[in-house]
Structures are given as C-alpha cells and as structure tokens.
C-alpha cells in the first residue's frame, strides 16, 4: 500500500495484493467518510474500535477516502436559501417603493 495524496478531506492510495484483503487505515472512523475502490463506492468498516477499513479485492487498485460533512452540506443549503430569501425581500421592497412613488 502506498499513500499518494494525504489531505484534510481526501486520501488517495494505491494497493496491490494477491488475495482479497482488508485495508485498515489508521485514521479515525467518523461519520461522513466515504471510500471508493477504482471509482466504485465501497462500505467502510470500523476496525480496532476507532479506525477505518475497507475490503479490497485481489490485484492492483486505487483507493480514495473522502470526507463530506452532512452538517456542512445542510448549512450551505440553508445559507443559500436565506440569501435568496433576503434578496427576494429586498427586491420586493424596492419594487413596492418604486410603484408607490409613481
């Protein structure tokens, strides 16, 4: 196994094994992490009570771990909706001000 990229929200690895194996990664298991083997999503297992692991088939493969926070996604959607609502209300207020003056 060789780590080719290690970032805050993404880790890329290359692995090769003669048989199917469990790849245990000594980073904390936490909801929001996703794993893909050769681009196909694969379930993450909890290893040794606190680490992440996946099953990797025999052969050479590329593994990508990525973190996507559901809370961040929800917060972003709420923020966008709030900005759109404020812009709409400001537009309505400006339109009403113009029509009242005319």
Secondary structure, 3 states (H helix, E strand, C coil): CEEEEECCCEEEEEEEECCCEEEEEEEECCCCEEEEECCEEECCEEECCCEEEEEECCEEEEEEEEECCHHHHHHHHHHHHHHHHHHHHHHHHHHHHHHHHC
